[in-house]
């Protein structure tokens, strides 16, 4: 025999027709599963309710489904009424489905429940999803609670298929609860100590749970639930009943609260929130997070590229993509990003970045806490990594967190790089999992994207006709060394070193990077007669594109990234000279400055084009995100959330350990191998001081 659907009714006769109409609509499914229905009338004096029950008993019976009606002699409450149905199911040794009167069922309920029941013999209880059922509410934000049955079902269907077929639960919810016949036979019925209701199903599930029977949710089944209607006209206050009955439950099953709390904090439950932000339709509203948390207020290549990508995203992405940007408030103001009205600014230093369908991070991962917030925020995570310089340059590597980058390689869906060279560097340094795809997505190689007309400022004379050495203070940029080589070989040429601090001397002037505005940097490039970019290590190299856009000859070290970028530009660029060794730069400068063919580069600069512009970058990011949403697997999301939780714990342990070491040092207590060495040194110093004092004392005695 199939399951017995047990429906207690108390007054509210209008609920009968709505629920029974939905059951009638799935009559074929009920017949296929050999279902019967037991209606319990707990308002014997309420003639309108009896009339409605009789009407629908006849209609459903005529549809081929057996319906039995039990009428209480007096109002006995929800638990006793439900137990009449459970006793009936027990005598027939059949499964039961408890169904509240203020519900509305949808097709697939029985099919999904029994599919899940077959998966694990220790699943004793199964619930469907609902618009209003505490931990089983979907979407979890409760946005469907006030919707009609059809509206709530439509909202549920947008993303529910991204969930796994089932999930285990710490308990079930009584609005619609399947109970296996084995459980009914061995563990009895609802305990009537809970009076007219609240927590009785939790008691039942905890009772069977002590023998290993689990509750589960059938994620592809949905039952609409109005809530607080089944027995709302009872005189007992819900709050009073809930408080009294919860005390009984906790005294019997102290594990209940811990099980529920652990579940709510679990990766599985957190993943439901993220999945609800997905949609199979590309025209539905999709929430996107852009992570600029590592962006600073200063000018550099990373920040420039970030701003250009953001502006293209705002311009190119359709209106249904709702963009939130995690960025520090003062940085947003400094770069005028806070002026973009279509972007929701989130304080990157805040505790929560919200939940989104996908996240795109631009820039290196250096901060554990920001990385944790990123990886917990979205179903799909795209990371844009710029280079591996921080890992390879010794003075930077000592502070480099390799484990954090490896975690990004393990749990990101896609890692973009700004060149094939950088992609190769990452693949050589980190273990890439099959779930993480590495894609080269070059910055714009269209010179027109880098040209900005300068404002005329006639009130001050322009410093022109100098050789501009481009870089910053990091050693790998090699600015100071190149400056010395050029100034010594070409003492009559004016030289501007951009990016390093230093005194002006002879033919050399230093200009610090970071504090200059975009306009000032454009002017610095525009007024130079030649650019030199001596860096040993780059992920892309934006100065190359700035030089080409301004028609400026540029001398660069022969790095793979420059060759790769130049291959994207048509026609072939003339104005770029390569060197292998720094001492070759002065001779190349002489050649460039005295070559007539090189001068034509300035006039021809507007002929250069590339299909790879910033719009291409913005489009590729969105296209990739939608691809990954389409092939989304919730198991990957859960693995990521569990990994992040583990890394959070390790981070906290390291933090506490560091604090403990500082405390030990400050208090003079040393521990561990290093502490033992320090204690020996400390003891030797004490002994030396003691001997000196003794010698002084002996001399004074003499």
Residue pairs with C-beta under 8 A, 6 or more apart in sequence:
1 34
1 36
1 92
1 93
1 94
2 33
2 34
2 35
2 36
2 94
2 95
3 33
3 35
3 36
3 89
3 94
3 95
3 96
3 97
3 110
3 178
4 35
4 36
4 37
4 38
4 85
4 88
4 89
4 92
4 94
4 95
4 96
4 97
5 23
5 30
5 35
5 36
5 37
5 38
5 96
5 97
5 99
6 38
6 40
6 82
6 85
6 86
6 88
6 89
6 96
6 97
6 98
6 99
7 19
7 37
7 38
7 39
7 40
7 85
7 99
7 100
7 101
8 40
8 42
8 78
8 81
8 82
8 85
8 100
8 101
8 230
9 15
9 16
9 39
9 40
9 41
9 42
9 43
9 49
9 53
9 101
10 42
10 43
10 75
10 78
10 81
10 101
10 230
10 231
10 233
10 234
11 43
11 46
11 49
11 233
12 49
12 101
12 102
12 229
12 230
12 232
12 233
13 46
13 48
13 49
13 51
13 52
15 101
15 102
15 229
15 230
16 49
16 52
16 53
16 55
16 56
16 101
17 52
17 56
18 104
19 99
19 101
19 102
19 103
19 104
19 105
20 56
20 59
20 60
22 103
22 104
22 105
22 106
22 149
23 30
23 37
23 60
23 65
23 105
24 59
24 60
24 63
25 107
26 105
26 106
26 107
26 109
26 110
27 60
27 63
27 64
27 65
29 107
29 108
29 109
29 110
29 111
30 65
30 110
31 64
31 65
32 110
33 110
33 111
33 114
35 65
35 110
36 65
36 66
36 67
36 68
36 94
37 60
37 65
37 66
37 67
37 68
38 67
38 68
38 69
38 70
38 84
38 85
38 88
38 89
39 53
39 57
39 67
39 68
39 69
39 70
40 69
40 70
40 71
40 72
40 81
40 82
40 84
40 85
41 49
41 50
41 53
41 69
41 70
41 71
41 72
42 72
42 75
42 76
42 77
42 78
42 81
43 49
43 75
44 50
44 71
44 72
44 73
44 74
44 75
50 71
53 69
54 69
56 67
57 67
57 69
60 67
61 67
68 88
70 81
70 84
70 85
70 88
72 80
72 81
72 84
77 195
77 196
77 197
77 231
77 234
78 196
78 197
78 200
78 230
78 231
79 190
79 191
79 192
79 194
79 195
79 196
79 197
79 200
80 192
82 98
82 189
82 190
83 189
83 190
83 192
85 96
85 98
86 96
86 179
86 184
86 189
86 190
87 189
89 95
89 96
89 181
89 184
90 181
90 184
90 185
90 189
93 181
93 185
94 181
95 178
95 179
95 180
95 181
95 184
96 178
96 179
96 181
96 184
97 113
97 176
97 177
97 178
97 179
98 174
98 176
98 177
98 179
98 201
99 105
99 175
99 176
99 223
100 174
100 175
100 176
100 225
100 230
101 229
101 230
102 225
102 226
102 227
102 228
102 229
102 230
103 175
103 176
103 223
103 224
103 225
103 226
104 149
104 223
104 224
105 176
105 223
105 224
106 149
106 153
106 221
106 222
106 223
106 224
108 220
108 221
108 222
109 128
109 176
109 221
109 222
109 223
111 221
112 128
112 165
112 218
112 220
112 221
113 126
113 128
113 178
113 218
113 221
115 165
115 218
116 123
116 126
116 165
116 166
116 216
116 218
117 123
117 126
117 178
117 180
119 165
119 166
120 214
120 216
122 212
122 213
122 214
123 180
123 213
123 214
123 215
123 216
124 179
124 180
124 182
124 183
124 205
124 208
124 213
124 214
124 215
125 172
125 177
125 178
125 179
125 180
125 183
125 205
125 208
125 213
125 214
125 215
125 216
126 166
126 172
126 177
126 178
126 215
126 216
126 217
126 218
127 133
127 136
127 169
127 172
127 173
127 175
127 176
127 177
127 178
127 215
127 216
127 217
127 218
128 136
128 176
128 217
128 218
128 221
128 222
128 223
129 136
129 138
129 156
129 160
129 217
129 218
129 219
129 221
129 222
129 223
130 136
130 137
130 138
130 173
130 175
130 176
130 222
130 223
130 224
130 225
131 137
131 138
131 144
131 145
131 147
131 152
131 155
131 156
131 224
131 225
132 142
132 144
132 145
132 224
132 225
132 226
132 227
133 173
133 175
133 176
133 225
134 173
135 169
135 173
135 260
135 263
135 264
135 269
136 169
136 173
136 217
137 144
137 145
138 144
138 156
138 160
138 222
138 272
138 276
139 155
139 156
139 159
139 273
139 276
140 269
140 272
140 273
140 276
141 273
141 276
143 155
144 151
144 152
144 155
144 156
145 227
147 155
149 224
152 224
153 222
153 224
156 222
157 222
158 278
158 279
158 280
158 281
158 284
159 275
159 276
159 277
159 278
159 279
159 280
160 219
160 220
160 222
161 220
161 280
162 275
162 278
162 379
162 632
162 634
163 219
163 220
163 272
163 275
163 634
164 219
164 634
164 635
165 218
165 219
165 220
166 216
166 217
166 218
166 219
167 216
167 217
167 219
167 268
168 214
168 215
168 216
168 268
169 214
169 215
169 216
169 217
169 263
170 215
170 256
170 259
170 260
170 262
170 263
171 201
171 202
171 205
171 206
171 215
171 256
171 259
171 260
172 201
172 205
172 215
173 201
174 200
174 201
175 223
175 225
175 227
176 223
176 225
177 201
179 204
180 213
183 208
183 213
186 208
187 204
187 207
187 208
187 211
189 204
190 200
190 201
190 203
190 204
191 200
191 203
191 204
191 207
193 248
194 200
194 203
194 245
194 248
195 236
195 241
195 244
195 245
196 231
196 234
196 236
196 241
197 231
197 241
197 245
198 238
198 241
198 242
198 245
198 246
199 242
199 245
199 246
199 248
199 249
200 245
202 249
202 253
202 256
203 248
203 249
203 252
203 253
205 213
205 215
206 249
206 252
206 253
206 255
206 256
209 215
228 238
249 256
250 256
250 257
263 269
267 638
267 641
267 642
267 645
268 638
270 376
270 641
271 634
271 637
271 638
271 641
273 355
274 355
274 356
274 377
274 378
274 379
274 637
275 379
275 632
275 634
275 637
276 355
277 286
277 287
277 355
277 356
277 357
277 378
277 379
278 286
278 357
278 379
278 629
278 632
279 285
279 286
279 357
279 629
280 630
282 320
282 626
283 320
284 320
285 320
285 322
286 320
286 321
286 322
286 357
286 358
286 629
287 322
287 324
287 354
287 355
287 356
287 357
288 317
288 321
288 322
288 323
288 324
288 356
288 357
288 358
288 359
288 360
288 625
289 324
289 325
289 326
289 346
289 353
289 354
289 356
289 358
289 359
289 360
289 374
289 377
289 378
290 310
290 313
290 323
290 324
290 325
290 326
290 343
290 359
290 360
290 361
290 362
291 326
291 348
291 353
291 359
291 360
291 361
291 362
291 370
291 374
292 306
292 310
292 325
292 326
292 327
292 331
292 337
292 348
292 362
292 363
293 326
293 327
293 328
293 348
293 361
293 367
293 370
293 373
293 374
294 363
294 364
294 365
294 366
294 367
294 370
295 302
295 303
295 306
295 327
295 328
295 331
295 335
295 362
295 363
296 303
296 331
297 330
297 331
297 334
297 335
298 513
298 514
298 515
299 513
299 514
299 515
299 516
299 517
299 518
299 521
300 472
300 513
300 514
301 540
301 541
301 542
301 543
302 363
302 386
303 335
304 518
304 542
305 362
305 386
305 418
305 443
305 540
305 542
306 362
306 363
307 335
307 337
308 443
308 444
308 449
308 614
309 362
309 614
309 617
309 618
309 621
310 325
310 337
310 340
310 343
311 614
312 614
312 615
312 617
312 618
313 323
313 618
313 621
313 622
314 323
314 340
314 342
314 343
315 615
315 618
316 615
316 618
316 619
316 622
317 323
317 618
317 622
321 622
322 344
323 342
323 343
323 344
324 343
324 344
324 345
324 346
324 353
324 354
324 356
325 332
325 337
325 343
325 344
325 345
325 346
326 346
326 347
326 348
326 353
326 370
326 373
326 374
327 337
327 345
327 346
327 348
328 347
328 348
328 349
329 338
329 345
329 347
329 349
331 337
332 338
332 345
337 343
337 345
338 345
346 353
346 354
348 370
352 373
353 373
353 374
353 377
354 377
355 377
355 378
356 377
356 378
356 379
357 378
357 379
357 380
357 625
357 629
358 378
358 379
358 380
358 381
358 382
358 625
358 628
358 629
359 374
359 377
359 378
359 380
359 381
359 382
360 382
360 384
360 621
360 625
361 374
361 381
361 382
361 383
361 384
362 384
363 384
363 386
364 385
364 386
364 387
364 390
365 371
365 383
365 385
365 401
365 404
365 405
365 408
366 390
366 401
366 404
368 401
368 404
368 647
368 651
369 651
371 404
371 407
371 408
372 644
372 647
372 648
372 651
374 381
375 381
375 407
375 411
375 640
375 641
375 643
375 644
376 641
376 644
379 629
379 632
379 637
380 413
380 625
380 628
380 629
380 632
381 411
381 412
381 413
381 640
382 412
382 413
382 414
382 415
382 416
382 621
382 624
382 625
382 628
383 408
383 412
383 414
383 415
383 416
384 415
384 416
384 417
384 418
384 441
385 405
385 408
385 415
385 416
385 417
385 422
385 426
386 417
386 418
386 422
386 539
386 540
387 418
387 422
387 425
387 537
387 538
387 539
387 540
388 422
388 425
388 426
388 429
389 396
389 474
389 476
389 537
389 539
390 396
390 397
390 399
390 400
391 397
391 400
391 402
391 405
391 429
392 537
393 474
393 475
393 476
393 537
395 475
396 474
403 647
404 647
405 430
406 430
406 431
407 643
407 644
407 647
408 415
409 415
409 426
409 430
409 431
409 432
409 433
409 436
410 431
410 433
410 436
410 643
411 436
411 639
411 640
411 643
411 644
412 436
413 435
413 436
413 437
413 628
413 636
414 436
414 437
414 438
414 439
414 624
414 628
415 426
415 436
415 437
415 438
415 439
416 439
416 440
416 441
416 621
416 624
417 423
417 426
417 438
417 439
417 440
417 441
417 539
418 440
418 441
418 442
418 443
418 539
418 540
419 440
419 442
419 539
419 540
419 560
419 561
419 564
419 565
420 440
420 560
420 564
421 539
421 559
421 560
421 561
421 564
422 440
422 539
422 540
422 561
423 438
423 439
423 440
426 432
426 438
427 438
432 438
435 636
439 624
441 617
441 620
441 621
442 540
442 564
442 565
442 568
442 612
442 617
443 540
443 542
443 545
443 614
443 617
444 450
444 545
444 610
444 612
444 613
444 614
444 616
444 617
445 545
445 565
445 566
445 568
445 569
445 610
445 612
445 613
446 569
446 608
446 609
446 610
446 611
446 612
446 613
446 614
447 545
447 548
447 549
447 569
447 605
447 608
447 609
447 610
448 549
448 606
448 608
448 609
448 613
449 545
449 549
449 613
449 614
450 542
450 545
450 546
450 548
450 549
451 549
451 550
452 518
452 519
452 522
454 519
454 522
454 523
454 526
455 519
462 523
462 527
463 527
464 527
464 528
464 529
465 494
465 527
465 529
466 493
466 494
466 495
466 496
466 509
466 527
466 528
466 529
467 486
467 490
467 493
467 494
467 495
467 496
467 528
467 529
467 530
467 531
467 532
467 589
468 496
468 498
468 524
468 525
468 528
468 530
468 531
468 532
469 479
469 482
469 483
469 486
469 495
469 496
469 497
469 498
469 531
469 532
469 533
469 534
470 479
470 498
470 499
470 531
470 532
470 533
470 543
471 477
471 478
471 479
471 497
471 498
471 499
471 500
471 513
471 533
471 534
471 535
472 479
472 499
472 500
472 513
472 514
473 479
473 499
473 500
473 501
473 513
476 535
476 536
476 537
477 499
477 500
477 534
477 535
477 536
478 534
478 535
478 536
478 582
479 497
479 498
479 499
479 500
479 534
480 497
480 500
480 502
481 534
481 582
482 532
482 534
482 582
482 585
483 495
483 497
483 508
485 582
485 583
485 585
485 586
486 493
486 495
486 532
486 585
486 586
486 589
487 493
487 495
487 506
487 507
487 508
489 586
489 587
490 507
490 586
490 589
490 590
491 506
491 507
492 507
493 507
493 589
494 507
494 509
495 507
495 508
495 509
496 508
496 509
496 510
496 511
496 524
496 528
497 508
497 509
497 510
497 511
498 511
498 513
498 524
499 511
499 512
499 513
500 510
500 512
500 513
501 510
501 512
502 510
503 510
504 510
511 524
516 524
522 546
525 531
525 546
525 547
525 550
525 552
526 550
528 552
529 552
529 553
529 593
530 552
530 553
530 554
530 555
530 589
530 592
530 593
531 543
531 546
531 547
531 552
531 553
531 554
531 555
532 554
532 555
532 556
532 585
532 589
533 541
533 543
533 544
533 547
533 554
533 555
533 556
533 557
534 556
534 557
534 582
534 585
535 541
535 557
535 559
536 557
536 559
537 559
538 559
538 561
538 562
539 561
540 561
540 565
541 556
541 559
541 561
541 562
541 565
543 554
544 554
544 556
544 562
544 565
544 566
544 576
545 565
546 552
547 553
547 554
547 575
547 576
548 554
548 569
548 573
548 575
548 576
548 605
548 608
549 605
550 605
551 575
551 601
551 602
551 603
551 604
551 605
552 575
552 602
553 575
553 576
553 577
553 592
553 598
553 601
554 575
554 576
554 577
555 576
555 577
555 578
555 579
555 585
555 588
555 589
555 592
556 562
556 576
556 577
556 578
556 579
557 578
557 579
557 580
558 578
558 579
558 580
562 576
562 578
566 572
566 573
566 576
568 610
568 611
568 612
569 608
569 609
569 610
570 608
570 609
570 610
571 607
571 608
573 608
574 597
574 598
574 600
574 601
574 604
575 598
575 601
577 588
577 591
577 592
579 585
579 588
592 598
664 670
664 671
664 675
670 676
670 678
670 679
670 682
